[in-house]
């Protein structure tokens, strides 16, 4: 589970957006473009993705 400044992500088999305990979570594949961009990154890292700055706030 990865919390970013944009949304919460979970990497598994891609399922799209789901709701968990009232919180929207995007379920993506690690092979998705965003999964590839975030691979190997840690809390506090920022990546440029589609012209947006995505900051990793928490990794669970």
C-alpha positions in Angstrom: 0.0 0.0 0.0 1.5 3.3 -1.0 0.0 6.7 0.0 0.9 9.5 -2.3 -0.1 13.2 -2.5 -2.5 12.2 -5.3 -4.1 8.9 -4.1 -3.6 5.6 -2.3 -2.2 2.8 -4.4 -2.1 -1.0 -3.8 0.1 -3.1 -6.2 -1.3 -6.5 -7.1 -3.3 -7.7 -10.2 -4.8 -4.6 -11.7 -8.4 -4.0 -10.6 -8.8 -0.3 -10.9 -10.4 1.7 -8.0 -11.9 -0.1 -5.0 -13.3 1.2 -1.7 -11.7 -0.1 1.5 -13.2 1.1 4.8 -14.6 4.2 3.1 -11.3 5.1 1.4 -10.8 4.9 -2.4 -7.7 2.8 -3.3 -6.3 2.3 -6.8 -5.2 -1.3 -7.4 -2.5 -1.3 -10.0 0.0 -3.8 -11.5 3.6 -3.2 -10.7 4.0 -3.4 -14.5 1.7 -0.4 -15.0 3.3 2.9 -16.0 2.9 4.3 -12.5 4.1 1.1 -10.9 7.2 1.2 -13.0 7.8 4.9 -12.1 7.4 4.2 -8.4 9.5 0.9 -8.4 12.4 1.2 -5.9 11.2 4.5 -4.5 10.7 5.2 -0.8 8.8 7.6 1.5 9.7 11.2 0.7 10.7 10.4 -2.9 9.0 12.4 -5.7 8.6 11.2 -9.3 7.3 13.1 -12.3 4.4 11.1 -13.8 2.4 12.5 -16.8 3.4 16.0 -15.9 2.4 15.7 -12.2 4.7 15.5 -9.2 3.8 12.3 -7.2 5.3 12.3 -3.7 5.3 9.1 -1.7 3.9 10.0 1.7 3.8 6.5 3.3 4.6 2.9 2.3 2.9 0.2 4.2 
